[in-house]
Amino acid sequence: MGRGIFITGTDTGVGKTLVACGLAALLKTLGYRVGVMKPVETGCVEKDGQLFPQDAFYLKEASGCEESLEKICPYRLRAPLAPSVAAAREKTKIDVSALTEIYSEISSAHDVTLVEGAGGLLVPLLSHYTYADLAKLLKLPLLVVAANRLGAINHALLTLEHASCRGLTVLGYVLNQLESAPSLAAETNAEALLSLTAGPCLGEIPYIEDLEAKRASLANLFEERLDLRPLEAGLPRR
């Protein structure tokens, strides 16, 4: 079985999919066989009579993963809500054992498999089961994505502290710029976090307005901006 990395965020809308796609594209360029998985995607829109998981599609395209979109994203829900809430509204039961089996199948066929969560670690998959529980079950180390804005320090520290309390390994965190003009907070967050946590900052990603338009150049951008060494530990030699 190949290595896995769980990509979580400090909140929703912080750029998890962007970072996951950039990392996937870079690893693919470096010669790794990259698997991807988005266990549950909410807020899906209908396309050709079926709910279409846009984030999972981006992951598949960026990674070159040949698994079907149905396997990459087993659960697709219409409501833009936490998975447990959306599933309850749509009378869908999320089966954690099925997710575990699917992850094992994807991981077995790839050098590294990137699993993207939804929102943050404490977002519920089931009424009493969170993404932190899933990451622990799958024995995956975390890559934390934080929006580089006012509030990032508190949100990042809370996420890192909870991960530590749960016994989860954190490979590092990435600061993602969400605004074209960086705020004063965005300019100072990295330095502040360095003195507040032992977890490494693996990079600062500049503002990207349109992921679709930038997909072709993501690998180059992330090669320049991301410290890949902690993420490559344990991967086969290239």
Backbone as CSV, one residue per row, in Angstrom:
resi,resn,N_x,N_y,N_z,CA_x,CA_y,CA_z,C_x,C_y,C_z
1,MET,0.850,-1.192,0.000,0.000,0.000,0.000,0.884,1.241,0.000
2,GLY,0.534,2.229,-0.832,1.301,3.461,-0.901,1.018,4.365,0.283
3,ARG,1.749,5.438,0.336,1.584,6.392,1.409,0.373,7.286,1.154
4,GLY,-0.217,7.808,2.210,-1.348,8.709,2.067,-1.121,9.992,2.834
5,ILE,-1.769,11.053,2.401,-1.745,12.351,3.080,-3.174,12.870,3.133
6,PHE,-3.603,13.287,4.322,-4.947,13.835,4.489,-4.858,15.356,4.462
7,ILE,-5.554,15.971,3.526,-5.516,17.425,3.379,-6.760,18.015,4.010
8,THR,-6.533,18.759,5.092,-7.640,19.382,5.813,-7.459,20.893,5.807
9,GLY,-8.460,21.592,6.280,-8.394,23.054,6.315,-8.716,23.586,7.690
10,THR,-8.461,24.855,7.874,-8.819,25.506,9.121,-10.265,25.986,9.094
11,ASP,-10.895,25.893,7.930,-12.277,26.338,7.754,-12.699,25.902,6.356
12,THR,-13.933,26.204,5.993,-14.368,25.950,4.634,-13.929,27.115,3.744
13,GLY,-13.690,26.819,2.482,-13.330,27.872,1.541,-11.945,28.446,1.707
14,VAL,-11.018,27.669,2.279,-9.663,28.191,2.508,-8.692,27.792,1.403
15,GLY,-9.124,26.939,0.481,-8.258,26.564,-0.632,-7.707,25.148,-0.569
16,LYS,-8.412,24.248,0.116,-7.943,22.859,0.208,-7.811,22.221,-1.173
17,THR,-8.814,22.415,-2.019,-8.786,21.792,-3.342,-7.644,22.359,-4.178
18,LEU,-7.423,23.652,-4.109,-6.313,24.271,-4.829,-4.992,23.650,-4.398
19,VAL,-4.760,23.554,-3.093,-3.507,23.006,-2.587,-3.386,21.522,-2.933
20,ALA,-4.479,20.787,-2.793,-4.452,19.362,-3.134,-4.142,19.163,-4.615
21,CYS,-4.733,19.983,-5.468,-4.475,19.877,-6.911,-3.036,20.262,-7.234
22,GLY,-2.550,21.326,-6.607,-1.183,21.755,-6.856,-0.182,20.700,-6.425
23,LEU,-0.417,20.115,-5.250,0.465,19.063,-4.753,0.393,17.832,-5.658
24,ALA,-0.815,17.469,-6.057,-0.992,16.307,-6.939,-0.268,16.508,-8.265
25,ALA,-0.425,17.699,-8.845,0.212,17.989,-10.130,1.730,17.951,-10.011
26,LEU,2.259,18.485,-8.912,3.707,18.487,-8.700,4.236,17.068,-8.534
27,LEU,3.582,16.271,-7.694,4.023,14.894,-7.474,3.950,14.080,-8.765
28,LYS,2.928,14.319,-9.554,2.804,13.632,-10.845,3.971,14.006,-11.757
29,THR,4.305,15.288,-11.807,5.416,15.757,-12.633,6.737,15.129,-12.199
30,LEU,6.870,14.870,-10.900,8.095,14.292,-10.360,8.175,12.774,-10.560
31,GLY,7.123,12.213,-11.135,7.173,10.801,-11.481,6.455,9.861,-10.537
32,TYR,5.753,10.389,-9.557,4.999,9.535,-8.638,3.656,9.152,-9.252
33,ARG,3.186,7.972,-8.898,1.817,7.570,-9.238,0.916,8.122,-8.137
34,VAL,0.065,9.070,-8.499,-0.708,9.821,-7.508,-2.174,9.398,-7.540
35,GLY,-2.649,8.911,-6.407,-4.071,8.631,-6.246,-4.738,9.785,-5.508
36,VAL,-6.003,9.951,-5.706,-6.752,11.006,-5.013,-8.089,10.465,-4.545
37,MET,-8.615,11.104,-3.496,-9.916,10.704,-2.976,-10.574,11.894,-2.289
38,LYS,-11.821,12.090,-2.579,-12.665,13.075,-1.901,-13.844,12.272,-1.361
39,PRO,-13.761,11.802,-0.110,-14.765,10.852,0.393,-16.205,11.320,0.231
40,VAL,-16.442,12.595,0.534,-17.791,13.159,0.406,-17.661,14.565,-0.155
41,GLU,-18.461,14.872,-1.152,-18.509,16.256,-1.650,-19.950,16.751,-1.574
42,THR,-20.137,17.855,-0.885,-21.456,18.465,-0.787,-21.518,19.691,-1.697
43,GLY,-22.709,20.201,-1.889,-22.875,21.356,-2.767,-22.715,20.998,-4.235
44,CYS,-22.947,19.738,-4.582,-22.801,19.302,-5.976,-23.991,19.788,-6.804
45,VAL,-23.705,20.159,-8.031,-24.768,20.570,-8.947,-25.054,19.420,-9.905
46,GLU,-26.217,19.441,-10.493,-26.608,18.372,-11.404,-26.012,18.598,-12.781
47,LYS,-25.481,17.532,-13.358,-24.896,17.588,-14.694,-25.212,16.288,-15.403
48,ASP,-25.868,16.389,-16.531,-26.283,15.195,-17.290,-27.089,14.231,-16.427
49,GLY,-27.939,14.800,-15.579,-28.840,13.986,-14.771,-28.232,13.409,-13.511
50,GLN,-26.951,13.744,-13.216,-26.311,13.239,-12.010,-25.617,14.372,-11.270
51,LEU,-25.448,14.180,-9.964,-24.716,15.171,-9.186,-23.231,15.079,-9.524
52,PHE,-22.648,16.223,-9.842,-21.267,16.264,-10.324,-20.342,16.838,-9.249
53,PRO,-19.305,16.079,-8.824,-18.381,16.552,-7.788,-17.231,17.357,-8.406
54,GLN,-17.372,18.668,-8.453,-16.398,19.513,-9.146,-14.998,19.413,-8.536
55,ASP,-14.918,19.437,-7.204,-13.604,19.357,-6.550,-12.922,18.029,-6.873
56,ALA,-13.673,16.951,-6.791,-13.118,15.628,-7.087,-12.651,15.543,-8.532
57,PHE,-13.383,16.177,-9.423,-12.983,16.216,-10.841,-11.650,16.934,-11.001
58,TYR,-11.499,18.074,-10.327,-10.227,18.798,-10.391,-9.078,17.931,-9.870
59,LEU,-9.322,17.206,-8.783,-8.297,16.333,-8.220,-7.894,15.248,-9.219
60,LYS,-8.868,14.640,-9.850,-8.605,13.594,-10.836,-7.783,14.135,-11.998
61,GLU,-8.154,15.301,-12.494,-7.457,15.887,-13.633,-6.028,16.274,-13.268
62,ALA,-5.839,16.876,-12.107,-4.513,17.345,-11.703,-3.552,16.199,-11.445
63,SER,-4.073,15.119,-10.902,-3.231,13.988,-10.497,-2.968,12.996,-11.615
64,GLY,-3.850,12.960,-12.611,-3.766,11.929,-13.636,-4.252,10.588,-13.142
65,CYS,-4.916,10.575,-12.003,-5.427,9.335,-11.420,-6.464,8.719,-12.367
66,GLU,-6.294,7.427,-12.669,-7.178,6.764,-13.623,-8.388,6.108,-12.979
67,GLU,-8.494,6.200,-11.660,-9.688,5.662,-10.996,-10.920,6.436,-11.458
68,SER,-12.064,5.782,-11.428,-13.295,6.441,-11.844,-13.665,7.549,-10.867
69,LEU,-14.394,8.524,-11.354,-14.845,9.615,-10.495,-15.768,9.081,-9.406
70,GLU,-16.486,7.994,-9.706,-17.375,7.374,-8.725,-16.586,6.798,-7.551
71,LYS,-15.401,6.266,-7.827,-14.569,5.727,-6.749,-13.850,6.850,-6.005
72,ILE,-13.362,7.838,-6.738,-12.658,8.968,-6.112,-13.578,9.712,-5.157
73,CYS,-14.828,9.867,-5.549,-15.806,10.558,-4.701,-17.054,9.691,-4.556
74,PRO,-17.081,8.798,-3.569,-18.194,7.844,-3.435,-19.524,8.486,-3.053
75,TYR,-19.473,9.605,-2.319,-20.714,10.234,-1.852,-20.789,11.664,-2.364
76,ARG,-21.861,11.948,-3.099,-22.096,13.286,-3.659,-23.447,13.767,-3.164
77,LEU,-23.458,14.933,-2.593,-24.676,15.452,-1.981,-24.968,16.849,-2.517
78,ARG,-26.239,17.156,-2.625,-26.653,18.404,-3.254,-26.505,19.613,-2.329
79,ALA,-26.915,19.487,-1.085,-26.937,20.636,-0.175,-25.522,21.061,0.221
80,PRO,-25.218,22.361,0.208,-23.892,22.849,0.605,-23.791,22.933,2.130
81,LEU,-23.766,21.758,2.760,-23.769,21.656,4.216,-22.716,20.650,4.662
82,ALA,-22.514,20.549,5.967,-21.640,19.497,6.491,-22.173,18.144,6.009
83,PRO,-21.287,17.204,5.687,-21.735,15.918,5.132,-22.814,15.222,5.937
84,SER,-22.688,15.194,7.262,-23.696,14.488,8.065,-25.065,15.139,7.927
85,VAL,-25.085,16.462,7.855,-26.349,17.198,7.753,-26.944,17.028,6.354
86,ALA,-26.101,17.186,5.334,-26.583,17.030,3.955,-27.071,15.608,3.715
87,ALA,-26.343,14.620,4.233,-26.743,13.222,4.049,-28.085,12.938,4.705
88,ALA,-28.292,13.477,5.910,-29.552,13.262,6.616,-30.718,13.869,5.839
89,ARG,-30.498,15.065,5.289,-31.553,15.733,4.520,-31.887,14.961,3.249
90,GLU,-30.884,14.305,2.677,-31.080,13.614,1.405,-31.248,12.102,1.574
91,LYS,-31.416,11.697,2.879,-31.672,10.297,3.198,-30.592,9.367,2.624
92,THR,-29.352,9.804,2.787,-28.195,9.014,2.360,-27.400,8.606,3.590
93,LYS,-26.976,7.363,3.637,-26.160,6.894,4.749,-24.712,6.770,4.301
94,ILE,-23.827,7.487,4.990,-22.400,7.418,4.695,-21.809,6.240,5.463
95,ASP,-21.183,5.336,4.741,-20.630,4.111,5.326,-19.107,4.260,5.448
96,VAL,-18.622,4.421,6.666,-17.190,4.629,6.893,-16.384,3.405,6.470
97,SER,-16.923,2.211,6.692,-16.203,1.001,6.295,-16.026,0.949,4.778
98,ALA,-17.009,1.459,4.029,-16.889,1.511,2.571,-15.806,2.502,2.161
99,LEU,-15.738,3.633,2.863,-14.692,4.614,2.582,-13.309,4.027,2.843
100,THR,-13.195,3.280,3.922,-11.916,2.644,4.261,-11.492,1.667,3.171
101,GLU,-12.429,0.880,2.688,-12.137,-0.101,1.644,-11.714,0.581,0.348
102,ILE,-12.420,1.657,-0.006,-12.095,2.378,-1.234,-10.720,3.022,-1.125
103,TYR,-10.427,3.612,0.031,-9.103,4.205,0.214,-8.020,3.142,0.058
104,SER,-8.228,1.995,0.638,-7.252,0.906,0.552,-7.019,0.492,-0.895
105,GLU,-8.087,0.429,-1.680,-7.963,0.040,-3.088,-7.177,1.077,-3.880
106,ILE,-7.491,2.363,-3.659,-6.787,3.425,-4.386,-5.326,3.478,-3.951
107,SER,-5.111,3.422,-2.654,-3.755,3.520,-2.115,-2.865,2.380,-2.596
108,SER,-3.428,1.205,-2.708,-2.650,0.034,-3.121,-2.109,0.168,-4.544
109,ALA,-2.750,0.997,-5.341,-2.358,1.128,-6.744,-1.506,2.361,-7.018
110,HIS,-1.169,3.119,-5.958,-0.446,4.376,-6.160,0.680,4.542,-5.145
111,ASP,1.662,5.369,-5.506,2.765,5.662,-4.586,2.300,6.531,-3.427
112,VAL,1.414,7.465,-3.720,0.886,8.365,-2.701,-0.558,8.699,-3.054
113,THR,-1.409,8.738,-2.040,-2.822,9.064,-2.244,-3.187,10.261,-1.388
114,LEU,-3.724,11.283,-2.027,-4.148,12.494,-1.346,-5.643,12.411,-1.066
115,VAL,-6.012,12.531,0.200,-7.414,12.480,0.600,-7.813,13.867,1.066
116,GLU,-8.770,14.466,0.387,-9.214,15.819,0.746,-10.491,15.763,1.572
117,GLY,-10.456,16.393,2.729,-11.636,16.465,3.574,-12.587,17.558,3.130
118,ALA,-13.511,17.915,4.011,-14.452,19.005,3.759,-14.416,19.925,4.972
119,GLY,-14.218,21.216,4.747,-14.118,22.127,5.882,-12.894,21.799,6.722
120,GLY,-13.089,21.625,8.030,-11.979,21.345,8.933,-12.086,19.981,9.581
121,LEU,-11.180,19.735,10.521,-11.098,18.420,11.158,-12.362,18.023,11.898
122,LEU,-13.074,18.994,12.457,-14.241,18.667,13.278,-15.557,18.697,12.512
123,VAL,-15.494,18.838,11.206,-16.714,18.725,10.397,-17.200,17.279,10.469
124,PRO,-18.486,17.075,10.762,-18.991,15.702,10.946,-19.323,14.989,9.641
125,LEU,-18.818,13.766,9.547,-19.228,12.862,8.469,-20.523,12.160,8.854
126,LEU,-20.592,11.743,10.107,-21.791,11.178,10.710,-22.119,12.031,11.926
127,SER,-23.208,11.758,12.581,-23.630,12.624,13.692,-22.587,12.704,14.799
128,HIS,-21.845,11.623,15.026,-20.820,11.635,16.074,-19.477,11.153,15.527
129,TYR,-19.192,11.470,14.276,-17.970,10.987,13.643,-17.441,12.075,12.715
130,THR,-16.230,12.569,12.996,-15.686,13.702,12.263,-14.578,13.276,11.292
131,TYR,-14.102,14.251,10.519,-12.979,13.982,9.623,-11.712,13.659,10.403
132,ALA,-11.580,14.170,11.609,-10.448,13.793,12.457,-10.495,12.296,12.750
133,ASP,-11.695,11.786,12.994,-11.855,10.345,13.226,-11.456,9.541,11.986
134,LEU,-11.838,10.045,10.813,-11.510,9.334,9.575,-10.000,9.335,9.333
135,ALA,-9.361,10.483,9.521,-7.910,10.565,9.334,-7.191,9.608,10.277
136,LYS,-7.687,9.522,11.508,-7.086,8.617,12.493,-7.299,7.158,12.091
137,LEU,-8.497,6.846,11.615,-8.803,5.477,11.198,-7.908,5.048,10.036
138,LEU,-7.702,5.956,9.084,-6.893,5.647,7.912,-5.396,5.783,8.184
139,LYS,-5.054,6.264,9.383,-3.654,6.444,9.806,-2.904,7.378,8.864
140,LEU,-3.560,8.501,8.548,-2.983,9.453,7.607,-2.431,10.684,8.313
141,PRO,-1.221,11.109,7.962,-0.715,12.385,8.465,-1.427,13.538,7.771
142,LEU,-1.411,14.690,8.407,-2.178,15.837,7.912,-1.311,16.873,7.219
143,LEU,-1.870,17.466,6.186,-1.391,18.724,5.633,-2.519,19.719,5.855
144,VAL,-2.241,20.766,6.625,-3.276,21.736,6.996,-3.191,22.957,6.091
145,VAL,-4.327,23.348,5.520,-4.399,24.539,4.676,-5.118,25.633,5.452
146,ALA,-4.468,26.797,5.552,-5.049,27.937,6.261,-5.175,29.111,5.305
147,ALA,-6.309,29.790,5.351,-6.482,31.004,4.562,-5.600,32.089,5.162
148,ASN,-4.765,32.708,4.340,-3.833,33.720,4.835,-4.548,35.069,4.937
149,ARG,-5.241,35.237,6.059,-6.031,36.448,6.283,-6.127,36.679,7.781
150,LEU,-6.785,37.750,8.171,-7.006,38.015,9.590,-7.790,36.856,10.202
151,GLY,-7.298,36.320,11.313,-7.934,35.169,11.940,-7.188,33.870,11.693
152,ALA,-6.239,33.901,10.753,-5.523,32.677,10.397,-4.734,32.115,11.570
153,ILE,-4.180,32.975,12.389,-3.351,32.506,13.499,-4.184,31.654,14.457
154,ASN,-5.312,32.195,14.890,-6.176,31.462,15.808,-6.689,30.170,15.189
155,HIS,-7.160,30.240,13.964,-7.712,29.064,13.300,-6.653,27.982,13.096
156,ALA,-5.460,28.395,12.697,-4.388,27.421,12.482,-3.981,26.764,13.793
157,LEU,-3.821,27.561,14.838,-3.394,27.011,16.121,-4.445,26.072,16.708
158,LEU,-5.712,26.412,16.563,-6.774,25.534,17.046,-6.747,24.192,16.316
159,THR,-6.563,24.236,14.995,-6.518,23.004,14.212,-5.315,22.157,14.593
160,LEU,-4.158,22.788,14.713,-2.938,22.055,15.069,-3.030,21.470,16.472
161,GLU,-3.622,22.223,17.390,-3.750,21.735,18.762,-4.709,20.549,18.826
162,HIS,-5.820,20.631,18.099,-6.762,19.511,18.119,-6.131,18.276,17.492
163,ALA,-5.383,18.470,16.416,-4.704,17.331,15.794,-3.762,16.660,16.789
164,SER,-3.041,17.470,17.546,-2.126,16.935,18.550,-2.879,16.176,19.634
165,CYS,-3.993,16.733,20.080,-4.800,16.080,21.117,-5.355,14.744,20.644
166,ARG,-5.610,14.631,19.350,-6.150,13.392,18.793,-5.061,12.400,18.413
167,GLY,-3.798,12.788,18.599,-2.705,11.887,18.244,-2.440,11.811,16.760
168,LEU,-2.864,12.844,16.019,-2.650,12.878,14.578,-1.310,13.538,14.266
169,THR,-0.612,13.014,13.292,0.658,13.590,12.856,0.389,14.713,11.869
170,VAL,1.045,15.854,12.074,0.913,16.987,11.161,2.227,17.171,10.418
171,LEU,2.184,17.036,9.104,3.383,17.219,8.291,3.757,18.688,8.186
172,GLY,2.762,19.553,8.259,2.993,20.987,8.177,1.728,21.689,7.719
173,TYR,1.845,23.002,7.583,0.691,23.780,7.135,1.100,24.680,5.972
174,VAL,0.098,25.059,5.185,0.291,25.926,4.027,-0.611,27.143,4.202
175,LEU,-0.060,28.315,3.960,-0.848,29.547,3.991,-1.264,29.889,2.565
176,ASN,-2.553,30.005,2.349,-3.091,30.253,1.014,-3.701,31.642,0.936
177,GLN,-3.225,32.434,-0.007,-3.693,33.814,-0.167,-5.026,33.842,-0.908
178,LEU,-6.043,34.417,-0.287,-7.381,34.434,-0.886,-7.748,35.759,-1.543
179,GLU,-6.924,36.776,-1.355,-7.240,38.101,-1.896,-6.104,38.577,-2.789
180,SER,-6.458,39.308,-3.847,-5.442,39.777,-4.791,-4.490,40.776,-4.153
181,ALA,-4.987,41.574,-3.214,-4.143,42.526,-2.501,-3.946,42.026,-1.075
182,PRO,-2.749,41.566,-0.717,-2.522,41.020,0.625,-2.770,42.060,1.716
183,SER,-3.468,41.627,2.753,-3.703,42.500,3.897,-2.464,42.514,4.787
184,LEU,-2.455,43.417,5.765,-1.358,43.469,6.722,-1.264,42.142,7.479
185,ALA,-2.425,41.564,7.798,-2.430,40.263,8.486,-1.745,39.204,7.628
186,ALA,-2.058,39.185,6.330,-1.467,38.196,5.432,0.046,38.347,5.352
187,GLU,0.517,39.570,5.487,1.955,39.829,5.399,2.694,39.432,6.678
188,THR,1.967,39.283,7.773,2.620,39.017,9.063,2.272,37.656,9.674
189,ASN,1.307,36.954,9.108,0.856,35.682,9.698,1.961,34.642,9.777
190,ALA,2.729,34.502,8.710,3.757,33.452,8.675,4.774,33.637,9.804
191,GLU,5.238,34.859,9.983,6.223,35.127,11.036,5.632,34.886,12.416
192,ALA,4.392,35.296,12.608,3.743,35.099,13.906,3.582,33.616,14.230
193,LEU,3.166,32.832,13.250,2.953,31.406,13.477,4.262,30.678,13.766
194,LEU,5.345,31.135,13.182,6.641,30.496,13.431,7.014,30.511,14.906
195,SER,6.597,31.568,15.607,6.944,31.681,17.029,5.902,31.031,17.934
196,LEU,4.791,30.583,17.351,3.689,30.054,18.156,3.498,28.546,18.023
197,THR,4.115,27.935,17.033,3.955,26.503,16.842,5.241,25.901,16.306
198,ALA,5.469,24.658,16.673,6.649,23.955,16.173,6.386,23.341,14.799
199,GLY,5.117,23.313,14.402,4.780,22.754,13.096,5.335,23.630,11.984
200,PRO,5.922,23.030,10.955,6.543,23.818,9.892,5.541,24.403,8.900
201,CYS,5.838,25.611,8.461,5.094,26.189,7.341,5.756,25.681,6.069
202,LEU,5.004,24.963,5.251,5.564,24.350,4.051,5.498,25.263,2.840
203,GLY,4.861,26.421,2.997,4.830,27.351,1.882,3.689,28.341,1.971
204,GLU,3.811,29.395,1.193,2.762,30.402,1.051,2.357,30.435,-0.412
205,ILE,1.091,30.175,-0.668,0.575,30.122,-2.035,-0.037,31.468,-2.391
206,PRO,0.382,32.072,-3.501,-0.161,33.383,-3.880,-1.611,33.281,-4.343
207,TYR,-2.235,34.426,-4.460,-3.634,34.491,-4.893,-3.789,33.903,-6.293
208,ILE,-4.727,32.987,-6.427,-5.077,32.403,-7.727,-6.578,32.615,-7.910
209,GLU,-6.922,33.420,-8.873,-8.326,33.797,-9.055,-9.156,32.653,-9.602
210,ASP,-8.593,31.894,-10.529,-9.381,30.877,-11.224,-8.563,29.590,-11.324
211,LEU,-8.932,28.579,-10.530,-8.212,27.313,-10.553,-8.263,26.675,-11.933
212,GLU,-9.400,26.749,-12.587,-9.549,26.148,-13.918,-8.524,26.714,-14.890
213,ALA,-8.337,28.039,-14.850,-7.425,28.692,-15.787,-5.961,28.403,-15.470
214,LYS,-5.662,28.084,-14.227,-4.276,27.899,-13.791,-3.854,26.439,-13.694
215,ARG,-4.733,25.517,-14.047,-4.423,24.097,-13.835,-3.139,23.665,-14.538
216,ALA,-2.904,24.189,-15.738,-1.739,23.763,-16.508,-0.420,24.187,-15.869
217,SER,-0.441,25.248,-15.070,0.801,25.773,-14.492,0.927,25.506,-12.996
218,LEU,0.020,24.708,-12.430,0.040,24.477,-10.982,1.314,23.786,-10.526
219,ALA,1.789,22.808,-11.283,2.982,22.067,-10.868,4.176,22.994,-10.730
220,ASN,4.360,23.887,-11.687,5.482,24.818,-11.626,5.354,25.771,-10.449
221,LEU,4.140,26.268,-10.224,3.910,27.193,-9.123,4.213,26.531,-7.786
222,PHE,3.742,25.306,-7.602,3.935,24.623,-6.326,5.385,24.151,-6.149
223,GLU,6.071,23.894,-7.241,7.491,23.564,-7.128,8.273,24.751,-6.581
224,GLU,7.852,25.958,-6.953,8.518,27.169,-6.485,8.125,27.522,-5.051
225,ARG,6.898,27.205,-4.676,6.343,27.731,-3.429,6.245,26.736,-2.280
226,LEU,6.368,25.440,-2.562,6.102,24.428,-1.549,7.375,23.663,-1.180
227,ASP,7.597,23.521,0.115,8.689,22.689,0.606,8.196,21.252,0.640
228,LEU,8.627,20.474,-0.334,8.084,19.136,-0.524,8.768,18.089,0.359
229,ARG,9.890,18.437,0.977,10.685,17.420,1.683,9.913,16.668,2.768
230,PRO,9.155,17.347,3.641,8.410,16.582,4.662,7.337,15.677,4.061
231,LEU,6.831,16.043,2.891,5.765,15.269,2.265,6.308,14.069,1.504
232,GLU,7.567,14.153,1.053,8.163,13.059,0.292,8.753,11.966,1.170
233,ALA,8.928,12.256,2.472,9.512,11.255,3.364,8.673,9.976,3.338
234,GLY,9.294,8.878,3.082,8.586,7.602,3.056,8.089,7.202,1.674
235,LEU,8.191,8.110,0.698,7.799,7.760,-0.655,8.937,7.022,-1.347
236,PRO,8.646,6.216,-2.360,9.714,5.502,-3.062,10.649,6.472,-3.754
237,ARG,11.890,6.036,-3.953,12.864,6.872,-4.647,12.423,7.135,-6.075
238,ARG,12.667,8.369,-6.525,12.308,8.710,-7.900,13.497,8.428,-8.817
